Amino acid sequence: MYYSYFSTGNVKIDSEHANIDCMIDLCRNNEGEWAATARLLISAFASHLDSEEKICRQARLNMTPDHLREHVQLRARLAHIEKQVDRAELDKDGFLGTLRDMLFYHISNYDKHLSSN
């Protein structure tokens, strides 16, 4: 990931994004069974959304209603993807590409616009 482009300016949020991105790479490089790692990655992404909301409240960053709705939609999409992983309907590369795309899209279209109240 080109981190400066995806920086929100909040170290805590940015480090969580970087950790998820690193987990995606680790999963990509891991040989063998990947579904268990995929579940951990989905859980980390979902936990990040909760953490991001908490960080924004604490730092008094303006998380808009649209941003919060996006979090709801992301959680639903992550739950759907987890079911696809459980049913072996996704291949590893497709799963990891989708997750990275979701992360980048969210950062670019929502997180980069966080500002102080």
N, C-alpha and C positions, 0 to 999 in steps of 0.2 A: 504494500500500500504506500502511496506517496503521502506521507503523514501531514506535511505542511498544507497540502491542498484540503485534506479532510479534517484539519484542526478546527475545533470549536472555540478554542481559547480557554477552555476550562480543563485543567490538568487531570482532574479525576475522571471526567467524561472521556477525554482523549485517551487516557491510559486504559480504560475499559474497552474502548473501540480497538485499540492496538492489541489488547489481550485476545479479543475475539478473533481478530484477523490472524494473529499468531496461531491460535488454536485451529483455524481453518487450514493453515499451512501444515501444521503438525499432523492433522488428520489426513491431509493429502499425501504426506510422505510416509504414513504408517501403512505397512503391508498387512495383508490378511483381513480378518473380520473388522469391519469399521462401524457397524450399527451401534454398538455400545458407545463408541466415541461420538457418534453423531448425536445420540441422545444427550450426552454431556454438553455438547456444543449448543444444542437447541436450548437446554436448560440455562446455560450461561448467557445466551442471547436474551432469553425471557427475563432472567434475573437482572440483566443490565437495564432493561426498560424500567423496572421498578426502581433500581438504583438511580437512574438518570432523573426520574421524577423527584426522588428524595433530594438529590444534589441540587436540582433546580430550585426546590423550595428553600433549602438551606442557604444557597448563594443568591437567592432572590432574582433568579433568572426568569425571564418571561417565557413560560411554556404555554403556547396558545392553545385554545380549544381544538384547533385543527391538529396540532402536534399530539395532543392527548388522544384524539380519535385515531390518529395514525398508530399510536402505541396499541390501542385496542385491536386494530386490524392486524398489526404485526403479531400480536399474541395469538390471534385466531389462525393466522397463516402458519405460524410455528407449530401450533397444535395439529393442524392438517398435515404439515410436512412430517411431523413425528409419526403420525399414523401411516403415512406412505412408507417411511423407513421401516416401521414395524411389519408392514405387509410386503416388504421387499419390492416396492413399486418404483423405487428410485435407485439409480446407480450412484456410486460414490462421487464421480466427477460432476454429475448433474446436481446432486445435493449440495456439494461444496460451492459450485458456481452460483447456484440460486441463493445460498446463504450470504455469500460475499456481495452479490448484487443487491440483496435486501439491505445489508449493512451500509454499503456505499450510497445507495439511493436515499436512505433515511438520513444519513449524515449530511449529504449535499442539499437535500430539500427541506430538512427540518432543523437538525442540530446546529448547522452553521448559522442559523438565524436566531439562536438564543441570544438574548441581550438582557442587561440589567433592567429591572423595573424602574 
